[in-house]
Amino acid sequence: MKYRVKFLITAKQDLEIIQQYLDQYSLTAAMRLFNKIRNKVELAKENPYAYPAYDRRPHFRKIVAGDYLVFYKVNEEEKTIEVHHILHGMMDIIQHL
C-alpha cells in the first residue's frame, strides 16, 4: 500500500531557504537536489520503513539526499509520511528537531 506524503510547514520553509541559497549559485544544482529529494521520498511511499531511524531522535526516520537530510515520521493511522525538516548535514540537527 502506498502512503501519502505530507510536507509540513517546517519542511516547506526549509525548502524555500535551500532554494534561495542554491539559486544564488546554480539553478541547475537546485533542481538536481529537489529531484533527488523527490525521488527518494517517492521510494519511501512504497516502503516508509526502508530508511533508517535517526539515532538521536528515533521517532524520526532520515533520508540522505546529497548533503541534505530529510526527516520524516510515519503516521500509520493516516497512512502518511510526514516530512518535518530538510536540513543540511552540517547543521545542528538536534536544535531543529
Secondary structure, 3 states (H helix, E strand, C coil): CCCEEEECHHHHHHHHHHHHHHHCCCHHHHHHHHHHHHHHHHHHHHCCCCCCEECCEEEEEEEEECCEEEEEEEECCCCEEEEEEEEECCCCHHHHC
